[in-house]
Amino acid sequence: MKLLTDLFSTDYGLMSIIGIAFMIGMGVFFLMLFMGKMDQNAKRNGK
């Protein structure tokens, strides 16, 4: 319980949550971007 209290109530805990969420968001964004580029390239090449 102390872990969750520290995570959500301290400045370093909140920065950790923000950092993790940002990294996951970047991962999803780049995954969607690269999958879209691969699909676009496949359509252009007629496959």
BABA-836009 format. One line per 10 residues: number of its first residue (from 1); their letters; for each residue x, y, z negated of C-alpha. Coordinates in Angstrom, 3 decimals. Layout:
! residues N
NUM = A = X:Y:Z  ... .
This chain:
! residues 47
1 = MKLLTDLFST = 0.000:0.000:0.000  2.896:2.357:-0.748  4.140:1.768:2.787  0.894:3.015:4.318  0.781:5.956:1.916  4.324:6.967:2.886  3.597:6.416:6.572  0.586:8.720:6.688  1.478:11.300:4.048  5.149:12.150:4.580 .
11 = DYGLMSIIGI = 6.731:14.146:7.352  9.082:11.335:8.394  6.182:8.869:8.417  4.083:11.088:10.654  7.016:11.680:13.001  7.493:7.909:13.203  3.843:7.421:14.178  4.074:10.210:16.755  7.296:8.757:18.179  5.867:5.249:18.450 .
21 = AFMIGMGVFF = 2.648:6.502:20.051  4.627:8.631:22.509  6.820:5.680:23.524  3.806:3.405:24.030  2.091:6.131:26.051  5.177:6.573:28.227  5.337:2.812:28.765  1.715:2.666:29.906  2.154:5.720:32.139  5.248:4.349:33.871 .
31 = LMLFMGKMDQ = 3.687:0.890:34.222  0.654:2.388:35.969  2.847:4.655:38.100  5.157:1.867:39.267  2.299:-0.581:39.878  0.540:2.068:41.970  3.699:2.762:43.974  4.211:-0.962:44.619  0.593:-1.362:45.742  0.864:1.688:48.008 .
41 = NAKRNGK = 4.077:0.338:49.530  2.529:-3.100:50.101  -0.483:-1.559:51.861  1.778:0.570:54.029  3.820:-2.469:55.069  0.675:-4.419:55.937  0.877:-7.116:53.300 .
